[in-house]
Amino acid sequence: MTQRTHHRRSAIVALAAAAALALSACAGGGSAAETEDNPYNLITPGQIRVASLGDAKPYTFTDESGEFTGFDVELFTDVASRIGVDDVVFTGQDFSGLLAAVANGQFDVGVAAIGITDERKQTVDFSEGYLAGYLTVMAHPDAGIADEAGLAGKRLGVVQGTLQEAYAVKHFTETELVRFPDNNAAISAVNSGSIDAHFLDYEAAKEYGEQYGLVNALDIPSFDAPAGFAIAKGNTEFQQALNEALAAAMEDGTWKELYEKWFPGSPMPEQYLPSAEQTE
């Protein structure tokens, strides 16, 4: 960023630098340059483009009118407002390509209950964590799956690129994994009998269980990879602003209010509550 001075020579140099910067921007390239009007290096100044999922209730999904809603959507919209950006555009993506789309500058951020792992940190940076929960194997009541041993020889659905896929590859070595682009496709396969069960997130499983009469055959704690907002590597200004806004949303009770709205009856991770409500 250039600074105005009262010296003619400095002013000429500053104008030349500004002109060069403008020409460089017009010539194309990657992400937007940091300026006074664009401190977070957004693709479009004043607007945050979000890569998300349209079928991951209650985190991110589209309602009857096609609008994005859910816990993550409402939380991120609140966080964006706190850093001065009210124009937030959500776009649905396949999860398998979501992080790459953020990394290569197609989107400013990925918001979809994305677990923070060392492997994913090689592609993108993350905000601080804001959610933790369980992984669930969902099946028909008569599928004969009651524990991990019951998965041996079964066909298990996973959404490509998810924590569930990585966990299943490592731990369900005697299970045939069938990969899908999203939960809807996998649940349809369970209902049609082409796979025996589907491995997904606990909260999303509750919705499918109520809708299709499926059961949680196996619930696995997953507190070591909390969800975070994914951003392009090196955008420290954006990362810091998101972290400060997240902390404020937790401290003033906004996070708690949204959690109670979207996850009624579910255990509440204490680390995200206002400090006055945490036990030492």
C-alpha positions as CSV (number, residue, x, y, z in Angstrom):
1,M,0.0,0.0,0.0
2,T,1.4,3.5,-0.8
3,Q,1.3,6.5,1.6
4,R,0.8,10.1,0.6
5,T,3.6,12.5,1.3
6,H,4.2,16.2,0.8
7,H,7.2,15.7,-1.4
8,R,6.8,15.8,-5.1
9,R,9.3,13.1,-5.9
10,S,7.8,10.7,-3.5
11,A,4.4,11.4,-4.9
12,I,5.6,10.6,-8.5
13,V,7.1,7.3,-7.3
14,A,3.9,6.4,-5.5
15,L,1.8,7.1,-8.5
16,A,4.1,5.0,-10.7
17,A,3.9,2.1,-8.2
18,A,0.1,2.3,-8.1
19,A,-0.1,2.3,-11.9
20,A,2.2,-0.8,-12.0
21,L,0.0,-2.5,-9.5
22,A,-3.1,-1.8,-11.5
23,L,-1.6,-3.1,-14.7
24,S,-0.4,-6.2,-12.9
25,A,-4.0,-6.9,-11.6
26,C,-5.5,-6.4,-15.1
27,A,-3.0,-8.8,-16.5
28,G,-4.7,-11.7,-14.7
29,G,-3.3,-14.1,-12.2
30,G,-4.3,-15.6,-8.9
31,S,-6.0,-14.1,-5.8
32,A,-6.6,-10.4,-5.3
33,A,-3.8,-8.3,-3.9
34,E,-4.2,-7.0,-0.3
35,T,-5.2,-3.3,-0.4
36,E,-6.8,-0.9,2.0
37,D,-10.2,-1.8,0.5
38,N,-9.5,-5.5,0.5
39,P,-7.6,-6.3,3.7
40,Y,-8.5,-10.0,3.6
41,N,-7.3,-10.7,0.0
42,L,-10.8,-11.6,-1.2
43,I,-11.5,-12.6,-4.8
44,T,-14.0,-9.8,-5.0
45,P,-13.5,-7.0,-2.5
46,G,-16.4,-6.8,0.0
47,Q,-17.7,-10.3,-0.9
48,I,-16.8,-13.7,0.5
49,R,-17.3,-16.6,-1.9
50,V,-17.9,-19.8,0.1
51,A,-17.5,-23.4,-1.2
52,S,-20.0,-25.6,0.7
53,L,-22.3,-28.6,0.5
54,G,-26.0,-28.6,-0.3
55,D,-26.9,-31.9,1.4
56,A,-25.1,-32.0,4.8
57,K,-27.8,-31.4,7.3
58,P,-27.7,-29.8,9.8
59,Y,-24.4,-28.2,8.9
60,T,-24.9,-26.9,5.4
61,F,-27.8,-27.6,3.1
62,T,-30.2,-26.0,0.7
63,D,-33.8,-25.4,1.9
64,E,-37.0,-25.6,-0.2
65,S,-36.3,-22.3,-1.8
66,G,-32.7,-23.3,-2.8
67,E,-31.1,-21.1,-0.1
68,F,-28.2,-22.3,1.9
69,T,-28.8,-22.7,5.6
70,G,-27.6,-24.8,8.6
71,F,-25.4,-24.4,11.6
72,D,-22.2,-23.7,9.7
73,V,-23.9,-21.4,7.3
74,E,-25.4,-19.3,10.1
75,L,-22.2,-19.3,12.1
76,F,-20.0,-18.3,9.2
77,T,-22.5,-15.5,8.1
78,D,-22.3,-14.2,11.7
79,V,-18.5,-14.4,11.7
80,A,-18.3,-12.6,8.3
81,S,-20.5,-9.8,9.6
82,R,-18.2,-9.3,12.5
83,I,-15.2,-8.7,10.2
84,G,-17.2,-6.3,8.1
85,V,-18.4,-8.4,5.2
86,D,-22.2,-8.9,4.8
87,D,-22.1,-10.1,1.2
88,V,-21.6,-13.9,1.6
89,V,-22.2,-16.2,-1.4
90,F,-22.5,-19.9,-0.8
91,T,-22.0,-22.4,-3.7
92,G,-22.4,-26.1,-3.5
93,Q,-19.5,-28.4,-4.4
94,D,-18.6,-32.1,-4.3
95,F,-16.6,-32.6,-1.1
96,S,-13.8,-34.4,-2.9
97,G,-12.9,-31.2,-4.8
98,L,-13.8,-28.6,-2.2
99,L,-10.5,-28.0,-0.6
100,A,-8.7,-27.8,-3.9
101,A,-11.2,-25.2,-5.1
102,V,-10.3,-23.1,-2.1
103,A,-6.6,-23.7,-2.5
104,N,-6.5,-22.6,-6.2
105,G,-8.5,-19.4,-5.6
106,Q,-11.9,-20.3,-6.9
107,F,-13.4,-19.6,-3.5
108,D,-12.3,-17.5,-0.5
109,V,-13.2,-20.1,2.1
110,G,-14.6,-23.6,2.5
111,V,-17.4,-24.0,5.1
112,A,-18.8,-27.5,5.5
113,A,-18.0,-28.9,9.0
114,I,-14.5,-29.7,7.5
115,G,-12.4,-31.6,10.0
116,I,-8.9,-30.2,10.6
117,T,-6.3,-32.8,9.8
118,D,-2.5,-32.7,9.1
119,E,-3.1,-34.1,5.6
120,R,-5.6,-31.3,4.8
121,K,-3.2,-28.7,6.2
122,Q,-0.9,-29.5,3.3
123,T,-3.5,-28.1,0.9
124,V,-5.2,-25.3,2.9
125,D,-4.9,-23.3,6.1
126,F,-7.7,-23.4,8.7
127,S,-9.3,-21.2,11.3
128,E,-9.4,-22.3,14.9
129,G,-11.8,-25.2,15.4
130,Y,-15.5,-24.6,16.1
131,L,-17.2,-28.0,16.2
132,A,-16.5,-31.6,17.3
133,G,-18.6,-34.7,17.3
134,Y,-19.0,-38.3,16.3
135,L,-18.7,-40.5,13.2
136,T,-21.6,-42.9,12.5
137,V,-22.2,-46.1,10.6
138,M,-25.8,-46.0,9.5
139,A,-27.7,-49.1,8.4
140,H,-31.0,-50.9,8.2
141,P,-32.1,-52.3,11.5
142,D,-31.8,-55.9,10.2
143,A,-28.3,-55.4,8.6
144,G,-26.6,-57.3,11.4
145,I,-24.1,-54.6,12.2
146,A,-23.7,-53.9,15.9
147,D,-20.0,-53.2,16.2
148,E,-16.9,-52.8,14.1
149,A,-16.5,-56.6,13.7
150,G,-19.9,-56.7,12.1
151,L,-18.6,-54.6,9.2
152,A,-16.3,-57.5,8.0
153,G,-17.3,-58.5,4.5
154,K,-19.9,-55.7,4.2
155,R,-20.2,-53.0,1.6
156,L,-19.8,-49.7,3.3
157,G,-20.5,-46.3,1.7
158,V,-18.2,-43.3,2.3
159,V,-18.2,-39.8,0.8
160,Q,-14.9,-39.4,-1.0
161,G,-12.4,-37.1,0.7
162,T,-14.1,-37.1,4.1
163,L,-12.8,-38.0,7.6
164,Q,-15.0,-41.1,7.4
165,E,-13.2,-42.3,4.3
166,A,-9.8,-41.8,5.9
167,Y,-10.9,-43.6,9.1
168,A,-12.5,-46.5,7.2
169,V,-9.4,-47.0,5.1
170,K,-7.3,-47.3,8.2
171,H,-9.6,-49.2,10.5
172,F,-12.1,-51.1,8.5
173,T,-9.6,-53.2,6.6
174,E,-12.0,-56.2,6.1
175,T,-14.8,-54.0,4.7
176,E,-15.4,-53.2,1.1
177,L,-15.6,-49.4,0.7
178,V,-17.9,-47.9,-1.9
179,R,-17.2,-44.2,-2.6
180,F,-19.9,-41.6,-3.3
181,P,-19.9,-37.9,-4.2
182,D,-22.4,-37.0,-1.4
183,N,-24.5,-38.5,1.5
184,N,-27.7,-38.5,-0.5
185,A,-26.3,-40.8,-3.1
186,A,-25.0,-43.2,-0.5
187,I,-28.2,-43.3,1.6
188,S,-30.1,-44.0,-1.6
189,A,-27.7,-47.0,-2.1
190,V,-28.4,-48.2,1.4
191,N,-32.2,-48.0,0.8
192,S,-31.9,-49.9,-2.5
193,G,-29.7,-52.6,-0.9
194,S,-26.7,-52.0,-3.2
195,I,-24.6,-51.3,-0.1
196,D,-25.0,-52.5,3.5
197,A,-24.4,-49.3,5.4
198,H,-23.1,-45.8,5.1
199,F,-20.4,-44.0,7.2
200,L,-21.2,-40.4,7.8
201,D,-21.4,-37.7,10.5
202,Y,-23.5,-38.3,13.6
203,E,-25.7,-35.2,13.2
204,A,-26.3,-35.8,9.6
205,A,-27.2,-39.4,10.4
206,K,-30.0,-38.3,12.8
207,E,-31.8,-36.7,9.9
208,Y,-31.5,-39.7,7.6
209,G,-32.5,-42.0,10.4
210,E,-35.8,-40.2,11.0
211,Q,-36.5,-39.9,7.3
212,Y,-35.8,-43.5,6.2
213,G,-36.0,-45.6,9.4
214,L,-32.3,-46.4,9.5
215,V,-30.3,-46.9,12.7
216,N,-26.9,-45.8,14.1
217,A,-25.2,-49.2,14.1
218,L,-21.9,-47.7,15.3
219,D,-20.9,-44.3,16.8
220,I,-17.2,-43.4,16.9
221,P,-15.9,-40.3,18.9
222,S,-14.0,-37.8,16.6
223,F,-12.8,-35.0,18.9
224,D,-9.2,-35.0,17.5
225,A,-10.2,-33.3,14.2
226,P,-12.5,-30.4,15.0
227,A,-14.2,-28.6,12.1
228,G,-12.7,-25.3,10.9
229,F,-13.1,-22.8,8.1
230,A,-10.7,-23.7,5.2
231,I,-8.8,-20.8,3.5
232,A,-6.0,-20.5,1.0
233,K,-2.5,-21.0,2.4
234,G,-0.7,-17.8,3.5
235,N,-3.8,-15.5,3.9
236,T,-2.9,-14.7,7.5
237,E,-4.9,-11.5,7.6
238,F,-8.1,-13.4,6.8
239,Q,-7.2,-16.3,9.1
240,Q,-6.6,-14.0,12.0
241,A,-9.8,-12.0,11.5
242,L,-11.9,-15.2,11.3
243,N,-10.3,-16.5,14.5
244,E,-11.0,-13.3,16.4
245,A,-14.6,-13.2,15.2
246,L,-15.1,-16.9,16.0
247,A,-13.8,-16.3,19.6
248,A,-16.2,-13.4,19.9
249,A,-19.1,-15.5,18.7
250,M,-18.3,-18.1,21.3
251,E,-17.8,-15.7,24.1
252,D,-21.0,-13.7,23.7
253,G,-23.1,-16.9,23.4
254,T,-23.9,-16.8,19.7
255,W,-22.2,-20.2,19.1
256,K,-24.2,-21.7,21.9
257,E,-27.5,-20.3,20.7
258,L,-26.9,-21.7,17.2
259,Y,-25.8,-25.1,18.5
260,E,-28.9,-25.4,20.6
261,K,-31.0,-24.5,17.5
262,W,-29.4,-27.0,15.1
263,F,-28.3,-29.8,17.4
264,P,-31.1,-30.1,20.0
265,G,-30.4,-32.7,22.6
266,S,-26.8,-33.4,21.4
267,P,-23.9,-33.2,23.8
268,M,-22.4,-29.7,23.8
269,P,-18.6,-29.4,23.5
270,E,-17.7,-27.2,26.5
271,Q,-14.6,-25.7,24.9
272,Y,-16.8,-23.5,22.7
273,L,-19.0,-22.1,25.4
274,P,-18.5,-18.6,27.0
275,S,-15.7,-18.7,29.5
276,A,-18.0,-18.1,32.4
277,E,-19.8,-21.4,31.6
278,Q,-16.8,-23.6,31.4
279,T,-15.7,-25.7,34.3
280,E,-12.1,-25.7,35.3
